[in-house]
Amino acid sequence: MGKSFARIGDQDRAAQTLDLALEAARDIGISIGTEQKLALIVGPLTEIGRSEEAIAIASDLNDRFLKADAFGEIALAEARRGNIAAALDHLDRITEPLLALRSTVSMIEWLANEDQNDADLPVSALMDRLDNLDHDLLKALGETRLARIEAERGQPETARDLIAKASEALGALSLNHERARLYAGLALASQALGDQASYEDYADRAANLAAGVRSDYDRPIAIADAVHALTLGGHIDRAAKLAQSVTGLREQSALIRRLAALPGSRPIVQALSDHLLALLTEEDSRFERDRARVAMAEALGDVAAIEQATRIIAAIESDDAQGQALAVLARSL
């Protein structure tokens, strides 16, 4: 609710609601449980201008992974507010190199997906961050996202150089999910450049590799990236078939949420939602059914499929889950 009030410009109620969220988090009584919730609250706090308070909360977290996630959320919130320099400063507070790289790539991906490609964007500073960190996949993914930004800013030569640089990582990647994600990134970068032949080749490779991923954790992530690449190229039927190959309500819920955050994903999110609704009839647990419905409603709201989201919210069986879904839908409206 705090996020939704902030997005619709009601700063007073956003602040009041986030204060209640902070109080509830601190009342949990289990340190890791409290820290998990606080790491989720710092982003919205930053969005309403309480960045100093958010920084203090993040700094006090004991779990290094949650601390990194918290500063990553603060950085992303500053980027959303247009404060890219402040966002980069917050990324510097993440002391674990791999976690810092992950957060950097997440911010670059957001910039690429939101068409944040104005002349003041510090692309060179972002490139330097990627160069100074050691992780073949994440670095290459960041380079493909920067290539998209540069292509859209009218810098095709820089974009081509970044694509070539990212492609070099293929020789170091041996796992299907890694190669699938990189091929998907290369496909989108090639599409941004108008190189349709390369796009088709990379997207096909990404889809084929993603279909072969077996890890329960890596499979939805690889498939989401491949589905995104297929969708933006108009291959909706193939994208839907690949997305529906993910089994399990929780895995499907994670996939639909991830897809909804990507541009141009409305048709595939709607198709996947219909598939998820059919799976609900086989689930005995009310909790799991509602968990999936909330994920669907949030995803459909994110892609502005409001009527479809409203019908799903009406079917939610728990008042708490229905309230959560309504709060998120309000943000989309």
ChimeraX attribute file (.defattr): number of C-alpha atoms within 10 A of each C-alpha:
attribute: neighborCount
match mode: 1-to-1
recipient: residues
	/A:1	19
	/A:2	25
	/A:3	24
	/A:4	22
	/A:5	23
	/A:6	21
	/A:7	18
	/A:8	13
	/A:9	12
	/A:10	14
	/A:11	18
	/A:12	12
	/A:13	15
	/A:14	23
	/A:15	20
	/A:16	12
	/A:17	18
	/A:18	21
	/A:19	15
	/A:20	13
	/A:21	18
	/A:22	15
	/A:23	13
	/A:24	14
	/A:25	19
	/A:26	16
	/A:27	12
	/A:28	13
	/A:29	10
	/A:30	10
	/A:31	14
	/A:32	14
	/A:33	13
	/A:34	18
	/A:35	23
	/A:36	18
	/A:37	17
	/A:38	24
	/A:39	23
	/A:40	16
	/A:41	24
	/A:42	28
	/A:43	25
	/A:44	24
	/A:45	24
	/A:46	22
	/A:47	22
	/A:48	22
	/A:49	15
	/A:50	14
	/A:51	19
	/A:52	12
	/A:53	13
	/A:54	23
	/A:55	19
	/A:56	11
	/A:57	18
	/A:58	25
	/A:59	16
	/A:60	10
	/A:61	20
	/A:62	12
	/A:63	13
	/A:64	14
	/A:65	14
	/A:66	19
	/A:67	25
	/A:68	26
	/A:69	23
	/A:70	29
	/A:71	28
	/A:72	30
	/A:73	27
	/A:74	29
	/A:75	29
	/A:76	29
	/A:77	25
	/A:78	22
	/A:79	21
	/A:80	18
	/A:81	15
	/A:82	13
	/A:83	13
	/A:84	20
	/A:85	14
	/A:86	17
	/A:87	23
	/A:88	21
	/A:89	12
	/A:90	21
	/A:91	23
	/A:92	17
	/A:93	17
	/A:94	22
	/A:95	12
	/A:96	13
	/A:97	14
	/A:98	15
	/A:99	18
	/A:100	23
	/A:101	22
	/A:102	20
	/A:103	23
	/A:104	25
	/A:105	24
	/A:106	19
	/A:107	26
	/A:108	25
	/A:109	21
	/A:110	19
	/A:111	21
	/A:112	22
	/A:113	17
	/A:114	14
	/A:115	14
	/A:116	18
	/A:117	20
	/A:118	11
	/A:119	8
	/A:120	8
	/A:121	16
	/A:122	13
	/A:123	16
	/A:124	10
	/A:125	12
	/A:126	18
	/A:127	16
	/A:128	10
	/A:129	19
	/A:130	23
	/A:131	13
	/A:132	11
	/A:133	14
	/A:134	12
	/A:135	15
	/A:136	17
	/A:137	18
	/A:138	24
	/A:139	23
	/A:140	27
	/A:141	28
	/A:142	27
	/A:143	31
	/A:144	33
	/A:145	28
	/A:146	27
	/A:147	32
	/A:148	30
	/A:149	29
	/A:150	24
	/A:151	22
	/A:152	19
	/A:153	16
	/A:154	12
	/A:155	14
	/A:156	18
	/A:157	13
	/A:158	15
	/A:159	26
	/A:160	19
	/A:161	13
	/A:162	23
	/A:163	24
	/A:164	16
	/A:165	15
	/A:166	25
	/A:167	18
	/A:168	12
	/A:169	18
	/A:170	16
	/A:171	9
	/A:172	11
	/A:173	15
	/A:174	9
	/A:175	10
	/A:176	21
	/A:177	26
	/A:178	23
	/A:179	22
	/A:180	30
	/A:181	28
	/A:182	30
	/A:183	30
	/A:184	31
	/A:185	31
	/A:186	31
	/A:187	32
	/A:188	29
	/A:189	30
	/A:190	26
	/A:191	22
	/A:192	19
	/A:193	22
	/A:194	13
	/A:195	13
	/A:196	15
	/A:197	11
	/A:198	17
	/A:199	25
	/A:200	19
	/A:201	15
	/A:202	26
	/A:203	31
	/A:204	20
	/A:205	19
	/A:206	30
	/A:207	26
	/A:208	16
	/A:209	21
	/A:210	29
	/A:211	20
	/A:212	14
	/A:213	20
	/A:214	12
	/A:215	10
	/A:216	12
	/A:217	10
	/A:218	14
	/A:219	22
	/A:220	28
	/A:221	22
	/A:222	26
	/A:223	31
	/A:224	27
	/A:225	27
	/A:226	33
	/A:227	29
	/A:228	28
	/A:229	31
	/A:230	28
	/A:231	22
	/A:232	17
	/A:233	18
	/A:234	12
	/A:235	16
	/A:236	18
	/A:237	14
	/A:238	15
	/A:239	25
	/A:240	20
	/A:241	14
	/A:242	19
	/A:243	26
	/A:244	17
	/A:245	13
	/A:246	19
	/A:247	14
	/A:248	12
	/A:249	20
	/A:250	15
	/A:251	16
	/A:252	24
	/A:253	23
	/A:254	16
	/A:255	26
	/A:256	29
	/A:257	20
	/A:258	18
	/A:259	27
	/A:260	24
	/A:261	16
	/A:262	20
	/A:263	16
	/A:264	18
	/A:265	23
	/A:266	21
	/A:267	17
	/A:268	24
	/A:269	25
	/A:270	21
	/A:271	18
	/A:272	23
	/A:273	26
	/A:274	13
	/A:275	15
	/A:276	22
	/A:277	16
	/A:278	11
	/A:279	16
	/A:280	17
	/A:281	9
	/A:282	9
	/A:283	13
	/A:284	9
	/A:285	10
	/A:286	13
	/A:287	14
	/A:288	14
	/A:289	23
	/A:290	22
	/A:291	19
	/A:292	26
	/A:293	28
	/A:294	25
	/A:295	22
	/A:296	30
	/A:297	29
	/A:298	28
	/A:299	29
	/A:300	27
	/A:301	25
	/A:302	24
	/A:303	21
	/A:304	16
	/A:305	18
	/A:306	18
	/A:307	12
	/A:308	16
	/A:309	26
	/A:310	16
	/A:311	11
	/A:312	21
	/A:313	23
	/A:314	12
	/A:315	12
	/A:316	22
	/A:317	14
	/A:318	14
	/A:319	9
	/A:320	11
	/A:321	17
	/A:322	20
	/A:323	15
	/A:324	16
	/A:325	27
	/A:326	22
	/A:327	17
	/A:328	21
	/A:329	22
	/A:330	17
	/A:331	18
	/A:332	19
	/A:333	12
